[in-house]
Amino acid sequence: MSALVGVRVIELAHERIAFAGKLLGDMGADVVVVEPPGGSPMRSHEPFVDDLPDRERSLTWWHYNTSKRSIVLDWRCPEGLEALRVLLARADILIEAEDPGVLVQNGLDDAALTGALPRLVHVSMTPFGPTGERRHELATDLTILAGSGPAWNCGYDDHRLPPIRGGGGHGYAIGCHYAAMSALTALLHRERGGRGQRVDVSMHAAANVTTEMASYDWLVQKRTVQRQTGRHATEKRSMPSQVRCADGRYVNTGVPPRTPQEFGRLLAWLRELDLEQELPEAVFLQMGMERDRIDLSKIGTDDEVTAIFAAGREALVLIASRVSAQQFFLGAQRAGLPAGVIYSPEEAFEDPHFVARGMQVEVEQPQLGRKVRYPGPPYAFGKSRWMISHPAPALGQHTEEVLAEAGIDVARVRASGAFGRS
Amino acid sequence: MERRRALEDIRVCDFTGQLAGAGATKWLAAFGADVIRIEDPVNQGAWDILRMAPPFVDERRGPDFGCGFNNHNTGKRGITLNLRTARGKDLLAAIVERSDVVAENFAAGVLDRLGFGYEALRRIRPDIVYVSNCGFGHVGPYAKFKTWGPIVQAVSGLTFMSGLPDMEPAGWGFSYMDHTGGFYMAMAVLLALIHRERTGEGQWVDMACCDVGLTLNGPAILDYTVNGRPMRRQGQPNGNRSDWPGMAPHGIYRAAGEDEWVAIACRNDADWAACVSVFDQAWARESRWATLAGRLDGQDEIDARLNEWCGTREKFEVQRLFQAAHVPAAAVQKPEERIEHDPATAEFGLWPTVRHSKIGTVRVDGLPVRFSETPWSIERGGPCVGEHTEEVLTGLLGLTVEEVATLRKEGVV
């Protein structure tokens, strides 16, 4: 049985919160996404199946709305609001990302939600929180990541180039991860005898504490990190760790060898590839094998340590220039050296390791009449099953079913126009 | 109204380290869970390399002074147990018996070799929740491979997604996947506890940070599996632009000053009309820019204009002008700006000060959430090596102070 079977979640459709609903739905919760007449604006997000724009063909919608049911309900009109109140009275969790004040203006203040519904966990995610002077500033994924720290960390050695936003909607993802952690924490509290509650998640605050040392280097020592190509932003420039391989693709070499064993295995790999003669610095690898572990703090001051450490890196660069990125990754790891091939998403998806771990799951896609491969589970539970219980719903696919389950007079709501005018 | 802490009465036997594991139990501790870190007395907890790593508040060094460790381990207790000894193993078993959760992010198989794999844990406590978190997971061809944050990001497709078109990847500039691995580890613990609450069953959750990273590329993977279109193609990744959804102009532009930047996202034609009024320049009024298709076609030209326009203005002024016109914009903030001068982080109490037994008072990352009934609290710094050994062994296991002293002499703790 999935962990959240029987947990009822109402999600007010919004591009910012959709991922949190998926996280709960794929763990078994009954997530009902409430869309406005005409559908969630997220249905207009590219890419589309065969590049044909259509509200049932958005792959962004498909991905972020698995394991949900869709109802159409205009909760900004009285009958729609009344129906939503009935659904909320039966719900365990409400997740939403409306701008500050929107729910209150529409009759859903705290008194009507967690006040009147003591079992309800209400998770409200907003760009800057519901209060405070910045609460009405507009935000997108890009502006969140720019304003809150991650973009400052990320870019190239050449600072004439701008800081870079890591692509893929991570400003929203960070917020949704915190929203889901919050929903689960509050739900567990309630399941153990507590009452429901309201939780506010600030996306800006969330990304601010998702910057690793950029924040605590400042908090502790008032140091400002600087972005660098393909490696950690640091106050003082560090050695490159990204190398171009013979096939034009890149690898991350991690930290070059430091221990005698690592130098030994690197030298053996160099010999296996018959490259030792081409590396004048190979003699330093031999020295690395015969002395204590490299003390990183001595690099730059102790000539011998500096030369040995640099030789390790030179050897890796030489090997990379002669083999493919894939060969480098496997060769380095088999030599016990941490390294990673820089895969594109589809290359990662097809890699035999991920395939063996069940990271490709097939979902029957009614719009296409065939199965489509989706990314699989982020965690493997021994008992609580992760699964895509059904593909992203068609607009309003479950309106009648969901309203009828709640004992709502569907005909009356339809007559009011709360489903939209067809 | 009576308040209590959301995770009071939950005890976590914690072997986590670095950020990918310690971040998860930090969340649990902030909501009141009793998180007990188990560390090795022989190497003074050095398995967690952050114990000895910068930053430091002053010239003092050693396993109790690394402030990254302090940042990720607030509110936890710390004990030492020598698991090479039979007595150490007995004591661990007694702690497991009194715990709800065992959490670890060792390399695959380490805890099993110590005699505390899931089957062993389950014999000690049948409903135990065991969450393991390692780079490539416990099964699969790469289970023995080594990782750290940047390698997880490389292999899972995330590094590739961060860069400018046809250039080498820029990557993330920090261990984004250590944070995110911690998020999923916390979710795994909470989900498994909810499962236990409802069924009485415990379980093992095997987590791999690389799996998590892969799942964060959903739309790109569907574009590949449905449309057959790979992300590795000319013009990709698209850096600071936005194809999904299509927006233009959309980017990070040079502002006045040294290495100063501002992000602007023009979501639609109405935003563009507002942008035009902000620029108040003839080029912007050309009709070819009035539609998204026209702006996407001419992005390079618009971006050049924007770099020129923003380049003579202070970044917060650009942010203010666009926000006043209802267009999303944000200065690229440096750590000092967002930590010391941003009302939106101050208002959330995002940088609490903790008291650490040796370091003294120091600020740390808080949590970006507000709970109306059961707020989080972060007051105590990370534990020194073995700081709570006596407290835990006497308070939790009922040993006497003399017995603990003997264990100390015998090198068990």
Interface residues (C-beta under 8 A of the other chain):
Chain A: M1 A3 L4 L23 M27 S44 H45 E46 P47 V49 D50 D51 L59 T60 W62 H63 Y64 D110 T114 F128 G129 T131 G132 E133 R134 E137 L138 A139 T140 D141 L142 T143 I144 L145 A146 G147 S148 G149 P150 A151 W152 N153 C154 G155 Y156 H159 L161 P162 P163 I164 R165 G166 G167 G168 G169 H170 A173 I174 H177 Y178 A180 M181 S182 L184 T185 A186 L187 L188 H189 E191 R192 G194 R195 G196 Q197 R198 V199 D200 V201 S202 H204 A205 A206 N208 V209 T210 T211 E212 M213 A214 S215 Y216 D217 W218 L219 V220 Q221 K222 R223 T224 V225 R227 Q228 T229 G230 R231 H232 A233 S241 Q242 R244 Y250 V251 N252 G254 F329 Q333 G336 L337 P338 A339 G340 V341 I342 Y343 S344 P345 E346 E347 A348 F349 D351 P352 H353 F354 A356 R357 M359 L368 V372 R373 Y374 P375 G376 P377 P378 Y379 A380 F381 G382 K383 S384
Chain B: R4 A6 L7 D9 L19 W27 F31 P54 P55 F56 V57 C67 G68 N71 Y118 F136 G137 V139 G140 P141 Y142 F145 K146 T147 W148 G149 P150 I151 V152 Q153 A154 V155 S156 G157 L158 T159 F160 M161 S162 G163 L164 M167 E168 P169 A170 G171 W172 G173 F174 S175 Y176 D178 H179 T180 F183 Y184 A186 M187 A188 L190 L191 A192 L193 I194 H195 E197 R198 T199 E201 Q203 W204 V205 D206 M207 A208 C210 D211 V212 G213 L214 T215 L216 N217 G218 P219 A220 I221 L222 D223 Y224 T225 V226 N227 R229 P230 M231 R232 P237 N238 G239 N240 S242 D243 W244 P245 G246 M247 H250 G251 I252 Y253 R254 D259 W261 V262 A263 I264 A265 R267 Q323 H326 V327 P328 A329 A330 A331 V332 Q333 K334 P335 E336 R338 I339 D342 P343 A344 T345 E347 F348 L350 W351 V362 R363 V364 D365 G366 L367 P368 V369 R370 F371 S372 E373 T374
